[in-house]
Amino acid sequence: MERDPDQPADHGQVAGAGLREADARQASELEALRTQTGAFSSSVSERIDVTVAALQESDARQAADLAALQNETRAHSQAVSERIDSLCKELGVQQEDIAAVKATLCTFCSRVDALVERLDRQAEAVRSMCTAYSQRETELEQLVDGLARLRAYPTPLPANGL
């Protein structure tokens, strides 16, 4: 039998050639996929590296800013603490001064109270003296009036009868 040139000679050969061709296509596509994956992986790695570098730089800046803020906070805290200590000392001195003023005022008040009592006694004595002088003045006026009346009447001459 003669073989028809339009007909494949053997199905096994044709299938083998198709498989080889499919295998070659898959290998080619696989290689293209590997190349694309490698390029994508490199791109992603570069982006990650840039991002990591940026984050590390940001972390370093933040750490430096945090350290500066901590130092500034310590300095302010120390200044505030020193100011509070100073104010407490001043307050203690003022409290001592107030206590001394209170003690002085208590002494002064007791002296003023004693002076007020003394002045009250003296005022009472002066009032009593005023009352006595007023009574004497009234009595003296009555006496002067009585003498004036006596002078107003002529004295009778003594009678010769002795």
Order of alpha helices (4+ residues) and beta strands (2+ residues): alpha
